[in-house]
Amino acid sequence: MEVWISQLFNCLSVSSILLLIALGLAITFGLMGVINMAHGEFIMIGSYTAYLTQNLFKNMLPQGAFDSYFIAAIIASFLAAFAIGYLLEVLLIRHLYGRPLDSLLATWGVGLVLQQVARSIFGAPNVAVSSPSWLDGGLEMIDGAVFPYKRLFILALVAICLTAMYLYIYRSASGRRMRAVMQNREMAACLGISTRRVDGMTFAIGSGIAGIAGCALTLIGPIGPNIGTYYIVDAFMVVVLGGVGKLVGTVVGALGIGVFNTMFEWWSDASLGKVFVFVLIVAFLQWKPKGLFAVRTRQLD
């Protein structure tokens, strides 16, 4: 019983991490149609921002203030990735809308540049981020199963981010403008909506969420310039499987891939587990090419 409880928690933990990473991609790729191959590098930006915040609290503030650094790191990671994402959209992405191949190649090149900048500043070896003391240990449940506080914190962080994005997209004026631009850009512009401003904010928010994901990944292990490349393929699979442009699809897709990936790895090994998941996704998309939750459209004769 203890093994099954622990395995179920591992499934939820992996799914939550995938969801947090794919949430930002669901906005830039799912809602904007931009294939952002630099999404993994925004995860890296968030990770290194957490590393810098840790050093700042350790060297500049009293020792008793160190335990509060991670909350500041989450905010700083979002703002850093948000600012760089907005700058990238203004300088490059907005000139490539409607050109998916060009946007793919351009953002791939940007990702390589950002990785090299990280190597030049921080070095090629991985660096470690110390978690605050209040995240050490775990919660002991029935049958001796222990749930680490770090993983529970990531679950809570994902729930907060998901709720915030739902409220922003579906319950705010800015979110309504964003959905209007994504559904019918010309009509939204005729109604007085600044499409360029909406594009910039949308891409920046997606990048900022990737920064939060990078900050959360520092709780799991060391970070390096290539940390984002380990997750970018899985994040794209989550968005495509769930259905492009559907927030609920991103949630279900992350849960499904996380569960099957963890179970297959448990029965075989890490490499074969990913192969089995990929084969299942390809087979499923042959049946439902638009994903689990396709966007409903009307076609006029």
N, C-alpha and C positions, 0 to 999 in steps of 0.2 A: 504493500500500500504506500509506503514511504517513497518508493521509487517512482510510482505513478504520479504521486502528488508533485514530487520534484520535477518530473518530466513535463507535467502540465504547466507548472510555473515557468520552466525554461521556454516552452512554446510561447506563452504570453509575453515573456521578456524579449525574445527575439522578434516577435511580431510588433511589439511596441517600438523597438529601435528602428525596424524597417518602416513603420508608419511615420515616425518622426522625420526620417530621412526623405521618404516619398511624399510627405505632405507639401513641402516646398516645391518639389518637382511636379506635383499634380497641378500647381498653379501655373508655373512657367510653361510646362509642356501640355498639360491637360486643358487649361483655360486659354492660354495664349498661342498654343501651337508652335512654340519655339523649342527646338531640340537643343537643350542647353547641356553640352558635354562638359562644361565647366562647373556643373552643379557639385561635383565631388570636391572641387577646390574651395567652394564656399563652406563646405563641411570642414575642410582643413583650416580655413580662416577662423572659424569659430573655435576650433581646438586650440590653435596657437594663441588666440585672444584669451582663452581661459588660462593658458600657461603664463602669459604675460601678467594677467590679473593676479594669479597666485604669487608671482615674484614681487609684484608691487605691494601686495598686502604683507608679504613676508619681510621685505626690506624697508618699507616706508612707514608701516603702521605698527602699533603695539602688538605684542604677541597674542593678547587676548582677542584681538579683532580678526585673527586669521580664519577662525571657523566660519565667519560670515562672508568669506571671499567668494564662495561659489555662487551665491545669489547674485552678487555683483557681476560675476563672470558670465552668467546667463544673459543678463541685460547687455553687457558690453559685447558679447558675441553676436547678439542680434543686431545691435547698432552698427558694428564693424562690417558684418556681411551685408546689412541693409544699405549702407553708404556705398560700398564698393559695387554692389549689384545695381544700384541706381545709376552710378557713374558709367558702368558697363552698358546699361540700356541706352543711356543718352548718347554715348560716343559710338556705339557699334550696333547693338541689337535692333534699334528702331529703324535702321537702314536696311534690315534684312527680313522684315516681315513679309510673309508670302513666298519666301525663298528658303525652304527647309534644308536643302543640301548646303547652301552657302552658310546658313546659321550654324549647322552642325560642324562644318570645317572651321569656321571662325571661332566658335566657342571652344572647340578642341584645341586650337592654337592658343587661346587665352588661358586654358587650363594648364598647358605646358609652361607658359610664361609664369603663371602664378606658382607652380611647383618649383621652378628654378629660383624665383625670388625667395621662396621659403627656405630653400637649401642655402642660398647665399646669406640669409639673415640668421637662421637657426642651426644650420648645418644639416648634413644628410642623416646622421644617426637619430633614432627616435629619442624623444624626451618624455619624462614622466610627470604627471600632474598628481599631486597629493590630494586625496579627498579629505574633506573636513571630518573632524572626529565624530560628529553626530550622524555620519553615514557609515561608520564602522559597525561591524557586527551584523546581526540579523534577527528576524522575528521567528521564534520557534513555534510551530503549529502542531497539529495532531500527528501522531505517529513519528515524532522526532524530526519532521521535515523543517528545514530552516530556510527562510526567505531573506536573502541579503537586503539590507536597507538601501543599498545603492540601486538595485534593480527595482525595488518598490518606489524609490524616488523617481526613477525614469518613467515608470508607469504613470505616476501622478503628473509628471511634467508633460507627458504625451496627452493625457486627458485634458489638462489645462490648455495646451496649444490647440488641440482639436476643437474644444469648446469656443475658444477665442476666434478661431478661423470661421466656425459656423456662424457665430454672432456677427462677425464682420461681413461675411459674404451675403448672408440672408436676412440680417436684421439691421443693417446700417445703410445710410444714404450712399456712402462711398462704395459699399459692396454692391448696391443696386446699379450704380453707374458702371462698375467693373463688369457685372454680368451683362448689362446692356451693350457695352462695347464689344464684348466677346461674342454675343449672339448676332448683332447687326451693327457693324461699325459705322456704316454710312448713315443709317437712321439715327444712331446716337449722336453723331456729329451734327446732323441737321437739327436736333433738339437742343443743341448748345453745350453738349458734353465735350470737354477737352480730352480727346482720345489720347493725345501724346502724354498728358499728365497721368491719365489712368494707366497707360502702358508702363510708364516709369515706376509708379507706385506698386503696381501688381508684380512686376519683376523684382523690385526691391524687397517686397514682403516675402516672396518665395525664397529669395536669397537669404533673408534674415532668419527664416525658419531653418534653413540648412545650417546656418551658423549656430543656432540653438542645438541642433542635432550633433554638430561637432563638439560643442561644449559637453553634452551628455556622454559622448563617446569617451571622454577623458576619464570617466568613472570606471570604464571597463578595462582599459589597458593603456600602454604607451602610445604616443602619437608621433607622426612623422609626415613628411611632404606627400606621401602616397596614401594617406589614410582614406581619402575620399574615393580612390579608385577601387577599393575593396567592396564598396557598397553601391556604386552607381548603377551597375547592371541589374542588381536585385531591385533597386528603386524603380528603374524603368519597367521591369517586369510587373511590379506592383501596380503601377499606373495603367499599363496596358491591360492587365488582367482585370482590374476593377472596372475599367471603362473610362475613356478619356473625358475629362471634364466633370466627373462625378465624385463628390467628396465621400459619399457613403461607399462608393466602389473602391476608393483608396483604402478605407478602413477594412473592408471585407477582403480585399486583395492582400493586404499586409498580414492579416490574421491567417488567411489560407496558406500563403507561402511560408510564413513563420512556422506554422504547425507542421506542414508536410516536410519542410526542410529539417526541422529538429527531429521528427520521427524517423525520417530516412537516414539521417546521420546516426541516430541511435541504433538502428538495425544494421547499418553497413559502415560507412565512414564518411568524412566530410566531402571528399571529391565525388564519390558515387551519389551521395545525397543530393548535391546540387544538380548532377546530371539527371537524376530521376525527376526532380522538380521541374527542370527545364523541359524535359520530354512531356510531362503532364500538361504544362502550360501551352506548349505548341499544339498538342492534341486538342486541348480545350478550345483554343482560338480557331482551330479548323471548324469546330462546331458553332462557336459564337465569336466571330471575328471582331465584333465591337466590344467585347468584354462582358463582364457580369451585368453591369448597369449601363446600357447604351443611352446616349442622349436622344430623346424623342424629337423628331423633326416632322414638318409637314411639307409635302410636295404638291405643288400646284400643277394641274394638267394644262 
